[in-house]
């Protein structure tokens, strides 16, 4: 076995006296010694603790031992700081920053590695916050302009109703009815976009999620694409949810549209309700119960990478220009003290849960 500080041919690229090696091992920062070829020759106990692997394993396998799948490996011959994604022995990934420098008087290098996962997550959260701020500004501008055009359309439709309302031609009556319905939906959408962009908390009250889902399913069922089967499941004795019914419909309609696009060849769309009892340790606040709506499909699903950024603004698995919806739904849920969670696997479909605080009264009246 090659000893720390010696080359494979017996030469010493990084000679360390026993005293110096003891000081190296006592360093609180994860540290390592490399030879001229960039092979790991020795790591200190802090490095073993950081990675969960013994020093002998690193001498045998090098950086491949902690390299995350599909992540580029660090270059052990390059000086300066390098950031890479690593894996702990238990399989948990973390972001590491390795700093290498020549070891004076030798052909080897000395390096230090620190876990910067928290720093990377903070940077990601800041970037996401800025994206959402930009989305809010853009949404506000578009919603105001759209509302101006919408008011013109509403005015003309009202005029057509007055002039042609007594005409019995089926086409005219159908055109007026559908136009009025479309402008009403557009007006609701505009109000939701403005509420999102202004970050205004909506009015919430106890609502019956089973009734909302049943009513919505009855209205959207006839308009579903061919080949998509809708199933609806209720929850007996479901407590009321503290939420805003209009925003619930907006969120569910968007999720239904996503689900349909994920099943171009047909499949099953499921709308159901669920409850999480008080004290459930799977909740962020286990002392309070929650209720919610599940929207599931049997479509193509999402990869782990896509799932990780699904709620970020301007991210989409669909055609360009359609990546803001889930971010808006996420914002609306937060303003109702609710949460949105996604579970998806490639080829296995997607499940989206909208969770709301349960009303104190656990019975329906």
Buried (B, 14 or more C-beta within 10 A) or exposed (E): EBEBBBBEEEEBBBBBEEEEBEEBBEEEEBBBBBBBBBBBBBBBBBBBEBBBBEBEBBBEEBBEBBBBEEEEBBBBEEEEEBEBBBBBEEEEBBBBBBBBEEBEEBBBBBBBBBBBBEEBEEEEEEEBEEBBEEBBEBBBEBBEEBBEEBEEBBEEBEEBBEEEEEEEEEEEEEBBEEBBEEBEEBBBBBBBBBBBBEEEEBEBEBBBBBBBBBEBBEEBBEEBEEEBEBEBEBBEEBBBBBBBBBBBBBBBBBBBEBBBBBBEEEBBBBBBBBBBEEEBEEBEEEEBBBBBBBBBBBBBBBEEEBBEBBBBBBBBBEEEEEBBBBBBBBBBBEBBBBBBEBBBEEEEBBBBBBBBBBBEEBEBE
